[in-house]
């Protein structure tokens, strides 16, 4: 497509024109380094929308964050189960409760955010394996199946910040059913 004269008039040094989705944009070429790559990764960034009436600057505050910098982990199921752990079960397991709970999560949701820092190795200890099986005996028999849709609720992290995916109506209904306030969740 031939570039109209008004587009050339509003371009600044170092910018090129790009026709996208029926509109002309001023774009610049940028690059960034990625670990493990020999050469910088290049990309184009839209700077302004160009119209016959003039140039409309796009938000200069908007940073482009490569998707590859984020890790995606399961969040909903693990968080709900951690909130619903039976106090009776915790008291019975004493100091082993957290280790057993991590093994339950490893079996039920291997991509859980809980396993991000220190993934457990499934124990070969027969007694501990039995305690993992006993975990479900202390809880509502339908709990495991009722929480399954929450495995689709994810947490994204870039090693600096953590973001929780916006819960769907189904997720919110499950949290509400079990009395879990997702708005006050803590990821510590």
N, C-alpha and C positions, 0 to 999 in steps of 0.2 A: 504494500500500500504506500502510496506517495505521501510524504509528510507535508502538511499544509504550512504556508509561510508564517502564520502566527506562532506555530510551535517553535520554529527556529528562532524567532524574535525573542521568546521568553526563556530560552535555554541559557544557562550560565557556563563559564569555563569548567571543564571536567565532567559535564553532564551530557547524557545522550537522551534521545527521545524513544519512548516505547509505547506502542499502541496495545492496550490490554482492556478487554471487556468493553469495547466501544468508546474508550477514552484515551487521551494522550497524557503520558506522565513523563516528568523529568526524572531520570534515574542515574544513580552513580554506581560504579563498580567498587566493591569492597572485598576484603579478604580477612581471614582469621586462621590461626594455627590450630590444628587438632593433633592431639597426642597420637603418636604412632604413624603419622603421615609425613612424608618427606617434604612435600610442597604445601603452601597455604591453600586453603579451600576458598574459592571465590564465589561471590554471589552478587546480585544486584539489589539495590534498595531504592524504593520510590521516595523521592524527595518532595515532589509537588505535582499537583494536577494542573494541566495546562488547558485552558479554554480560550476561545476567541476574545473574551473579555479580559483575560489576564491570567496570572499565575496564583494558585491557591496552595500555600505551603501545607504539607502534611505534618502531623505531630512529630516534632523533632525529638520528643522524649521517648518515643517508642523504640525500644531496643529489640533487635532480632536475636532470639536465643535459639540456637540449633536444637532441634528435638533430641538429637543424640546425647545431649548433656544430661537429660533427665532419666531417672530410673523409675520404673512403674512397678508397684508392689500391691498385693491384695491388702485391703484395709477393713472393709465392712464386717466380714465374718469374724475376723480375729478380734476386732474391737468389741463387737457385740458379745462374743463368747467370753472375753476377759471381764466384761461388766456383769455377766450373768453367772460367773463361777459360783457354785454353791459354797456358802460359808462353812457349812458342815463338812464338805469335802476338803476345803482348805485347812480347817482345824485338824482333820484326821491325818492329812498328808504332812502336816507341819512344815519342816524345812525343805522337804522334797516337792512341795506343791508347785513352785515355779518351774523346776526342771521337768516335772511330769507334764505341766501345762504346755511348755515349749514342745515337748514330744507329741502331745495331742495335736498342736497346731502344725507341726511338721508333717504328720500323717494326713490331716484334713485339708491343709492349705499350704503346700510347700513354697508358694511364692509370697507368703505373708510378710508384711513390713516388720513384724516382730523378729523375724529370722535374719533381717538384713545385717545387723552388726555382728552377731555371733550365731551362725547357724549351728543348731545342735546336730550331733550325730546320733542316730537312733540307737538306743541302748541295746546291748546284747544281754543285759541283766534280765533274767526271767521274772524276777519279782517286780522290777520296774515296768516291764512290758505288761504284766498283769494289772498294775496300778493305772496304766494308761487306759486299759479296757474298762476298769472300774469307774473311771472318770464319768462316763456316760450314765452309769447306774445311779449317780447322785443327782442327775438332772432330769428335766422333763423329757419323756421318751420321744416327743416330736421335735425337740429343740434342734437337733442336728439337721433334720430335713427342712424345718421352717427357716433356718438361717442361711440355707444354700444360696438364695438370690443375692445375698449380701456379698458373696465372693466376686460379684461384678462391680463393686464399689472400690475404687483404687486410690492409692496415695502416690503422688509424684514427688520426687526429690532431686535436687541438683547439688547435693552435698552441702548446701548452705541453707536453703529454705525447703519446707515441706508444704505441699498443697494437696488438699483432699478434693477429689472429684465431686461435683455437685450431685447429691443423692437424688435418685428418681422418686416418683410417688410411691412405688413399690417398696423401695428402701426405707422411706420415711414411715410408711405404714408398719413395717416390721419393727423399726425402732420404737414407734409409738406403742405397739402391741406389748412389747416387753418393758416399756417404761424407761428406755434409754434416751437421754437428752444428747443428741449428736452435736448440738450447737456448743455444748460445754466440754467437748472431748479434749483430753490432754494426751499428747503423744510422748510423754516422758517415761 
